[in-house]
């Protein structure tokens, strides 16, 4: 089994937190989004994962090394491919064409999910879906009475279905997908100016392949600060391991669970939680934090924060606010 993770997007909806860090490496409950994603897929796929291939932009050697380490930590080979221009989902996946063979899971790295099942790898393909209120922002599917997918529609302008494709796909033979993606590129078949995976899926269906929906218990979009904060809350709710806490120093401080506390954190005269994640080396004093993500090596003083997201190496002093502050900022 191989996992292909397209993640070359700029993450503009998650700014300012993606100005210095690629979106999939933004931490949720102390762990990068992409690491949580591939861990969850490895857990449910029911097969040994031999390779995890990441399709990235120009993120630098340090990020590439971190991604390879994530793959190797799961016992898989880590491969790096580059997408130099944003030309749609189909183009992004095809950038990893050398890895598109045999059983493949494709998972876009701006989403997390919670599920309790094992992948049925005997099926031609499984497309994970979730019911949504506004399907116009997603690719959606329609099914027949036997729960076989009959139509793929990209961002419908009129209502056809509320079952949104969450960005995770299984293919029994990745070569079939590779050939259809290449066909789109070779014949310049686009939708709204981009090469879309839904076009390839539709062509595969017309050739006789059967697609089935995969259901998840919960789908967590991490595409903007509000969504990331909610994802952090939900991960803390069901996570079994949220206690790093080595080197934690407490001085008249209260932690209201659930929280994630990184290594070498210092807390004094403060109340932390519930639903707070503090990165390594963070110092918090004379403060009250609820439902908030704080990344590494940040200092907070006299802060009363809720529903907030604060980056790395930030100094924030004073104020009762809901804030979203990027890396290397000084406020107060």
N, C-alpha and C positions, 0 to 999 in steps of 0.2 A: 504494500500500500504506500502511495505517495500523497503528500499534502502540498498543494500549490497555494501560496498566500500572496495575492496581488496587494501591494501596499505602497504604491508609488505616488499616491495623491498628496497634495499639499496640505490637506487638513485645514482649509481656510475657515471652516465653521467652528473649529476648536481654538482659533486664535484668541489670545496671544500665546497660548501654551504650546503651539506648534511652530513658533518662530525659531526656536533653537533645538527642538526635539521633534522627530517625526511622530505623527499622531499615534501609530500603533505601539510606540514605546512610552507613551504617557501612562503612568501607573494608576491602576485601579486597586484599592486595598493593598498597596505595596508591591504590586507586580504588574509589569507592562501588559497592556491589552492583548498584544499578539501572543505573548507567552501563555496567558490564560486561555486564549482561543485554541492554540494548538494542543495544549494539555487536555482540554475538554474533548476535542475531536479524537485525540489518541485514546482517550478513555472509552468513548462510545463506539469506535469503529470496529472493534472486535478482531482486528488483524494487527500484525506487527507493522509498524510504520518504518520503512526503510530510508525514506528521504523526505525532507521538508524543504521546499524551494520557495524562496522569497523573491518577489518581483518588486524592486525598489527604484526610487529616483536616485539622484546624486546625494546620498546621505553620508558619504565618507566611510573610511576604512574602519573607524571605531564602531559605527553602527553595524556594518557588515560582520565584524567579529562578534558583536553581541548576539546577532541573529544566528550565526553559526553555532555559538555556544548554547543557545536555547534549543536548537535542534539536537545537538549532541547530548544535551542533558536529558533528552527523551529517548536516547539510544538510536538516533537517526543521523544520516548524513545531512549536513546543511549546505544548500546550494543557493547562490546569489545570481539573479538575473536583473537586468536594468531596462526600465521603460523610460525613454528620453522625452517622450511627448505624450500628453494625455489624449488618447484617441478612443476611449471607451473601454468597456469591460472585456469585450472579446479580444481587443488588441492587447490589453494588459495580460490576460491569461496566455495568449500565444507567445508572449515574450519568453515564457518558460517551456517552449515547444519541445526542447530536448528532454524534458522530464514528463511529457504527456504520453505515457504509455502504461498499460496495465491498470489495475484499480487505482483510481485517483479521487481524492476529495479536494475541491476548490473552495477556498474560504476567504472572503474579503475581510481585511483586518480592521474593520471599524465596528465590529459587533461582537457581543458575547451572548451565550445562551446557556440555559439550564435545562437538562433533559435526563431522563432515566430510561434508556433503551440501548439496545445493541443494533448496529447497522446490519440490515439484511443485504449482504453483498451479492446475493444471487440475482437481484434485480438489475435491469439495464442501467437505470439511473434513479436517484432519489433527489428531490428538490425540497429543501427545508422551507416551510412556509409558516406564516402566522397571520391571524386575523387582525386587521388594522382599521382604524376609523376613517383615515383618508388615504385610499389606495392610489390616488393620482400621483403621489410622489414615488411610487415603487413600480417594479415589474410585478405583475400578478399572474395567477394561473386560474384556469377553469377546469373542472373535472367532470367525468361521467359518473353514472350510478355505481360503477365498480371501483371508484376512487383512482382511476387512471387519468392523468392530466391530458386534457384535450387541446388546450390553447395556452400560449404564452403571450402576454400583452405588456409592452413596455410603457409605463407611466400613462395609463389610459386617461383621456380627457373626458370620457363619459363612463359611467359605472358599468363594469362588466363582472367584477369580482372584488371581494375584500380580502382575499388570501394573498398576502404579499410575500414575494421571494425574499428571504432574509439575507441572502448572500452566501449560502453554504450549499454545495452540490456534491453528489457522489456519482461517479461514472465507473461502470464495471470495466470498461476499456477506454482509457484516455486517448487512444489513437483515433477513435471515432470523433471525439470532440476536437482534437487537433486538426483533423482533416476539414471539418466544417468551419472552424475558425479561419483556417487558411483560405478556404473558398470565399469567405466574406471579404477578406483583405484583397485577394487576387481579383475579385470582381467589383470591388469598391461598393459593397452593399452596406449602406449606413442607415441609421435612424436618428433623426435630429442631429445629423452631422458627425455621429460617432458609430463605431462598430460595437454592436450590442450582443451579448451572449444569448439573449432571448431569440435572436434571429437564427443562431446556430442550433439552439434547442428545437426550434420549430422545424428546421430542415431535417434534423435527426429523427424527429417524431414522424415526419412524412415518409421516411425510409423504413419505418417499421419498429423503431425502438420505443419501448414503453417507459414512461416516466411516472413515478409515484411520489406523492407528497410525504415529506417527513415532518412530524409535529414535534415541537419543543414545548416544555412547560413554561418557559419564559424567555423572551428575546429582549436583550438590552442593547440598544443603540448607544454608541459612545461618541457620536459625531459632533457634539457641541458641549460647552461647559455644563449646562443644566442637565443634559442627558448623562454626562460622565459622573456628575455628583449623584444622580439617581442610581446609576449602575454601581457606584461605590457602596451606596446604602444596601442595595440588594445583595451584592457579593458578600458584604459583611454579615448580612442576615443568614446566609446559608453556607458560608465558608467554614471549613473545619480547622483551618490553620491560619489564624490571624494574629499570632503572638510571637513576633520577632523579639523585641523588647530587651535584647542583650545590651548591657551598659546603661539601662534606664536609670535616671536619677530623679527622684521625687522629693519635693519640699513643699509640704502643705498643698498637695495636688490631689484631685479626685478624677478617676477615669470611670466614666459611665459606659458600660459595654452596650453593643459591640463596637470595638475600635481596632484599628491596626496601628501599632506603634513600632517604628523602625528601630534600628540600632543606634545607641549612643544619643538618645533623646533626653533633653532636660526639661522638666516641668516644675514650675514653682508658682505658688499662689494662684492656681488656676483650676478650672473644671473643663475636662475634655470629654466630649461625647454627649449623646450617643452618635454613632455613625460618623466618626472622624478617623481619617487616615493621616498619620504623620510620618514623613520620610526620614531617612537616616540623618542624624546630626542636627535635627531641628530643635530650637530652643523656644519655649513658650513661657511667658511670665505675666502675672496679673491679668489674666485673660479668661474668656469664656468662649468655647468653640463647640458648635453643633453642626452635624451634617455637612462636613467640610473636608476637602482634600488639601493637604499641604505637602509639597514635595521636599526634596533634600536640602539640608544646610540653610534653612530659612529661620529667621528670628522674628517672633511676634511678641509685642509688648502692649499692654493696655488695649487689647483687641476684644471686641464682642462681636463675633462673626457667626453667621448661619447661612447655609446654602451657598457656600463660597468655594473658590478654587484658587490656590496660590502656588506659584511655580517654585523653581529651584533658586537658591541664593538670593532670596528676597528679604528685605528688612521692612517690616510694617509696624508702625507705632501709632496706637490710638485710633479710636473710632468704633462706632456701632453700625456696621454696614453689611450689605451683601456685596461681595467683591469678586472680581476675576482678574488676577494680577499675574503677568508673565514673568519669566526668569529675569534675574539680575535687576530687579526694580527696588527702589528705595522710596518709601512713602512715610511721611511723618518725621 
